[in-house]
Amino acid sequence: MKTKRSLLLIIALLFFSSFGIAKPLVFGIVPQQSASRLAETWTPVIKALSETTGLEIVFATAPDIPTFEQRLANGDYDIAYMNPYHYVVYHERSGYQAIAKAKDTRIHGLIVVNAGSDIDDVRQLSGQTLAFPSPAAFAATILTQGYLNQQGISFQPKYVSSHDSVYLNVAKGFIAAGGGIERTLNAAPEEVRKQLRVLWTSAGYTPHPIAVKAQIDRDTQLAIQTALTNLHQRNDGEELLSPLKIHAFLPALDQDWNDIRALNINVLEH
């Protein structure tokens, strides 16, 4: 009898694990901005995706970009909006596959200074402490620091955890300059944005992907991709996407990020 009960319990557990309530899909957003701001702007989009696909999808982020990177390495996110360099690394390491990217967009690194600053040439940044989100932030850190290094400009980096923190530090005059990107600068609060001036802009590269874990089945991948690329056609599409400073999403392929691979960046090779 005891053996029979044990067998029934095992069968029941297998049944419920296969046909019970499915675990929600976790959609991780790179923490370029504060968690509250990300939740405010991304939660309506994720809710729309859930409604369209019939899947339970939940918002997630991380306290800082290095923690986000560790979670990508662990495969903690089922779906993730990550920077282009993250994608190249974690496609290889964790099997993330790009399914969408912003339409008609290239990502540019920016160096911003205080609007009232007399700095009008990057050479004036020599010897200064400059703010960056994190060592592996692609455009805001890697592109901007690469340019400064190419110009022979010495500087002391200060990593402040997010793009918003960079902008706030520069706007308040705590730091002479910092690295950012157009999308997050345009999304910054107006009272911060009006205190900033763009000193330098990099060349453009393929923007952030939305990628899914390899373990997500093909039908689910296609459902999420279709929902993403149709968002702008909804009656509330502009309302959903405008806070992200994205007009629409396009389907994406892994090779779209070969321009990033060609840079041979090795910041996360450890």
C-alpha positions in Angstrom: 0.0 0.0 0.0 2.8 2.4 0.9 4.6 1.6 -2.3 1.4 2.2 -4.3 0.8 5.6 -2.5 4.4 6.6 -3.3 3.9 5.7 -6.9 0.6 7.7 -7.1 2.4 10.7 -5.5 5.1 10.6 -8.1 2.6 10.3 -10.9 0.7 13.3 -9.5 3.8 15.4 -9.2 4.7 14.6 -12.8 1.2 15.4 -13.9 1.1 18.8 -12.2 4.6 19.8 -13.3 3.6 19.1 -16.9 0.0 20.3 -16.9 -0.3 22.5 -13.9 0.1 26.3 -13.8 3.0 27.3 -16.0 5.7 29.4 -14.5 5.6 33.0 -15.8 8.2 34.1 -18.3 10.5 36.7 -16.8 11.3 39.7 -19.0 14.6 41.3 -17.8 15.3 44.9 -18.7 18.9 46.2 -18.6 19.0 48.7 -15.7 20.0 51.8 -17.7 17.5 53.8 -15.6 16.1 53.4 -12.1 14.0 50.3 -11.3 10.9 52.5 -10.7 11.3 54.3 -14.0 11.9 51.0 -15.9 8.8 49.5 -14.3 6.7 52.5 -15.2 7.7 52.5 -18.9 8.1 48.7 -19.5 5.2 47.2 -17.5 2.4 48.4 -19.9 4.4 47.0 -22.8 4.9 43.6 -21.0 1.2 43.6 -20.1 0.2 44.1 -23.7 2.5 41.3 -24.8 0.9 39.0 -22.2 -2.6 39.9 -23.4 -1.7 39.4 -27.0 0.2 36.1 -26.6 -1.8 34.6 -23.8 1.4 34.0 -21.9 2.1 35.2 -18.4 5.1 37.6 -18.7 6.4 39.5 -15.8 8.8 42.5 -15.5 12.2 42.2 -13.9 15.4 44.2 -13.8 18.5 44.2 -11.6 20.0 46.7 -9.1 22.9 47.5 -11.4 24.3 46.4 -14.8 26.9 44.0 -13.4 24.2 42.1 -11.5 22.1 42.1 -14.7 25.1 40.6 -16.5 25.4 37.9 -13.9 21.7 37.0 -14.3 22.1 36.8 -18.1 25.1 34.5 -17.5 22.9 32.3 -15.3 20.0 32.4 -17.8 17.7 33.9 -15.2 15.7 35.9 -17.7 13.5 34.1 -20.2 13.3 37.3 -22.3 15.7 40.1 -22.1 16.3 43.6 -23.4 20.1 43.9 -23.3 22.8 46.1 -24.8 24.4 45.0 -28.1 27.6 43.9 -26.5 25.7 41.9 -23.9 23.9 40.1 -26.7 27.2 39.1 -28.5 28.5 37.7 -25.2 25.4 36.0 -23.8 24.3 34.6 -27.2 27.5 32.7 -27.1 27.6 31.8 -23.4 23.9 31.4 -22.4 22.2 30.8 -25.8 20.1 34.0 -25.9 18.6 34.5 -29.4 17.6 37.9 -30.7 14.0 38.2 -32.0 13.5 41.9 -32.2 15.2 45.3 -32.3 14.0 48.9 -32.6 13.1 50.1 -36.1 15.1 52.8 -37.9 17.5 53.2 -35.0 21.2 53.1 -34.5 22.8 53.3 -31.1 25.3 56.1 -30.6 27.6 56.7 -27.6 27.5 60.2 -26.2 29.7 62.3 -24.0 27.6 64.9 -22.1 28.7 67.9 -20.1 26.8 70.4 -18.0 25.0 72.9 -20.2 26.7 75.8 -18.4 30.2 74.3 -18.7 32.9 76.0 -20.7 34.1 72.6 -22.0 33.7 72.5 -25.8 36.5 70.1 -26.8 37.1 66.5 -25.5 40.7 67.4 -24.9 39.5 69.6 -22.0 38.5 66.3 -20.2 42.1 65.3 -19.8 42.8 64.4 -16.1 39.1 64.7 -15.2 36.9 62.1 -13.4 34.1 61.0 -15.8 30.9 59.2 -15.0 29.9 55.9 -16.8 27.0 53.5 -16.1 29.2 50.3 -15.8 32.4 48.9 -17.4 30.4 46.8 -20.0 27.7 49.4 -21.0 28.3 49.3 -24.7 27.7 52.7 -26.2 27.8 54.8 -23.0 31.1 53.3 -21.7 32.9 51.1 -24.2 32.4 53.4 -27.2 33.0 56.6 -25.3 36.1 55.4 -23.4 37.4 53.8 -26.6 37.3 57.2 -28.3 38.9 59.0 -25.4 41.7 56.4 -25.3 42.2 56.8 -29.1 42.6 60.5 -28.6 45.2 60.0 -25.9 43.0 61.6 -23.2 43.6 60.3 -19.7 40.7 60.2 -17.3 39.5 58.6 -14.2 36.3 56.5 -14.6 33.6 56.6 -12.0 30.9 53.9 -12.4 27.6 55.1 -11.1 25.3 52.1 -11.9 22.9 53.7 -14.5 22.5 56.1 -17.3 20.2 58.3 -15.2 22.9 58.5 -12.5 25.4 59.7 -15.1 23.1 62.4 -16.3 22.2 63.5 -12.7 25.8 63.7 -11.6 26.7 65.8 -14.6 23.6 68.0 -14.4 24.3 68.8 -10.8 28.0 69.6 -11.5 29.4 66.8 -9.4 31.3 65.4 -12.4 32.6 67.2 -15.4 31.2 64.8 -18.1 29.8 61.4 -18.6 28.8 58.7 -21.1 25.3 58.0 -22.3 23.1 57.2 -25.3 20.5 59.2 -27.2 17.5 57.0 -26.1 18.1 57.3 -22.4 19.1 61.0 -22.6 15.9 61.7 -24.5 14.0 59.7 -21.8 15.6 61.6 -18.9 13.5 64.0 -16.9 13.2 67.4 -18.6 14.7 69.2 -15.6 17.8 67.0 -15.9 18.0 67.0 -19.7 17.9 70.8 -20.0 21.0 71.0 -17.8 23.0 68.8 -20.2 24.8 69.4 -23.5 26.1 66.7 -25.9 29.9 67.2 -26.4 30.6 64.2 -28.7 28.6 61.5 -30.5 30.0 58.2 -31.8 29.3 56.4 -35.0 26.1 54.3 -35.0 25.7 50.6 -34.4 22.9 48.0 -34.3 20.8 48.8 -31.2 19.7 46.8 -28.2 18.0 43.4 -29.0 15.1 41.7 -27.3 16.3 38.2 -27.0 14.9 34.9 -25.6 16.5 31.9 -23.9 17.3 28.9 -26.1 15.0 26.8 -24.0 12.0 28.8 -25.1 10.2 26.8 -27.8 10.0 28.1 -31.4 6.2 28.6 -31.3 6.5 30.7 -28.1 9.4 32.7 -29.6 7.4 33.5 -32.7 4.3 34.5 -30.7 6.4 37.0 -28.6 8.2 38.3 -31.8 4.9 38.8 -33.6 3.4 40.6 -30.6 6.5 42.9 -30.3 6.6 43.8 -34.0 2.8 44.5 -34.0 2.8 46.7 -30.9 3.0 49.9 -33.0 -0.2 48.9 -34.9 -2.3 48.8 -31.7 -4.7 51.6 -30.9 -2.6 52.3 -27.9 0.7 51.5 -29.6 2.1 55.0 -29.6 1.1 55.4 -25.9 3.0 52.2 -25.1 6.2 52.8 -27.1 6.6 56.6 -26.7 7.9 56.4 -23.1 10.6 53.9 -24.4 11.6 56.4 -27.1 11.1 53.6 -29.6 8.8 54.0 -32.6 8.4 50.3 -33.4 10.1 46.9 -33.2 11.4 44.9 -36.2 12.2 41.2 -36.4 15.9 40.5 -35.8 18.5 37.9 -36.7 21.6 37.0 -34.9 23.8 38.3 -37.7 22.4 41.8 -37.2 25.0 42.2 -34.5 28.0 41.3 -36.5 29.0 45.0 -36.5 29.5 44.6 -32.7 31.4 41.4 -33.1 33.8 43.1 -35.6 34.9 45.5 -32.8 36.5 42.5 -30.9 35.5 43.9 -27.5 36.7 41.7 -24.6 35.5 43.6 -21.5 33.5 40.6 -20.2 36.1 38.0 -21.0 36.7 36.7 -17.5 
